[in-house]
Amino acid sequence: MSMRVVNPGEIPTKDLHQFIVGAIAPRPIAFVSTIDENGIPNIAPYSFFNAFSSNPPVLVFSSNRTVAGNNTKDTLHNVQLNQEVVVNVVNYEIVRQMTIASVSYPPEVSEFDKSGLTPVESDLVKPYRIKESPVHFECKVKEIITLGEHGGAGHLVICDVLRLHIDENVLDGERINPHKLDLVGRLGRANYVRASGDAIFSVYQSVMDLALGFDKLPKSIQESSFLTGNEIAQLAGQYVLPTTEEIQAVKESNSHIKDVLNNLETEPQKCVEELHKYAKQLLAKEEAKTAFDVLMLADEIG
Ligand SMILES: Cc1cc2nc3c(=O)[nH]c(=O)nc-3n(C[C@H](O)[C@H](O)[C@H](O)COP(=O)(O)O)c2cc1C
């Protein structure tokens, strides 16, 4: 693998910016609503954004100086003025309206008018919520941290969440259903991802229960030329090694394995390879426990 080495400061900021937003992706999008001193509402998307604490609930987005003109943005002006924000999430249904709101209209223009989105009054802060967005966070700005003075420099806007509003239609009981929420994420350039349907997959791994890890697997599994790192991780993510009885059981009960073992005397190496290939098929079907038994059997006979 040949790696491109990039030293910030030695390439134009616009190129560095694209390396950063291309690699740190997909990013969630805060559709930030603020209000100015004349009561003019402002909405703009910010993908230098995330949640950083649940208790207290804290969201952070960064309003950057423009790379080309080194200008600050209306959102920053407004939060410096009155420290109030509503962060709205962006789903697929409003992605194009969100991009219209990202256009640099002058401060006296409301992006609600431009994007066709609907302002709804908030309960605890002056900025409006965006009706069409399925989740809104009413926030008080806790702190603004300036990261630099040149084009591309961020201003971290640290927001305490005062209240959430969640569309009942995206909820299954007390949990958000990602398929119903249908969020979009930002990649580099003009690219987005849609977080629903086939794009979503589940990986179950407890953070509290101590999984075996690669180092506790027999060398023959760690170094299998048939299994990828992801496949071996399905075994490393288990909590105990298969017992002798379990290995014996899979050997005796599984007809495919019996067939493979018929050639054990004449072609032992081939048998081991067949068992690794069979384990790979089982892993593809999420049958990690049986795959583990099969690979341990291969280790015994190898
Ligand atoms: C999806 C998306 C994400 C964006 N993320 C950021 C960001 O994280 N920081 C930023 O300064 N500008 C970001 N922008 C650009 C701003 O939305 C744009 O400069 C906007 O005009 C700022 O509006 P304002 O001046 O009303 O605050 C993003 C634009 C889009 C379309």
The ligand as a Gaussian input file, in Angstrom:
#p B3LYP/6-31G(d) Opt

LIG

0 1
 C      -24.185000      20.080000       3.675000
 C      -23.401000      21.331000       3.969000
 C      -22.591000      21.366000       5.076000
 C      -21.873000      22.527000       5.383000
 N      -21.091000      22.527000       6.511000
 C      -20.435000      23.647000       6.852000
 C      -19.656000      23.681000       8.047000
 O      -19.537000      22.704000       8.775000
 N      -19.051000      24.844000       8.371000
 C      -19.189000      25.960000       7.611000
 O      -18.631000      26.983000       7.968000
 N      -19.912000      25.946000       6.473000
 C      -20.556000      24.837000       6.086000
 N      -21.314000      24.816000       4.962000
 C      -21.472000      26.059000       4.193000
 C      -22.502000      26.969000       4.838000
 O      -23.765000      26.319000       4.958000
 C      -22.670000      28.222000       3.965000
 O      -21.464000      28.950000       4.016000
 C      -23.827000      29.106000       4.376000
 O      -24.010000      30.112000       3.412000
 C      -23.618000      29.779000       5.703000
 O      -24.785000      30.495000       5.959000
 P      -24.842000      31.706000       6.961000
 O      -23.879000      32.765000       6.448000
 O      -26.282000      32.121000       6.851000
 O      -24.474000      31.205000       8.297000
 C      -21.993000      23.670000       4.574000
 C      -22.801000      23.616000       3.432000
 C      -23.486000      22.456000       3.126000
 C      -24.354000      22.402000       1.903000

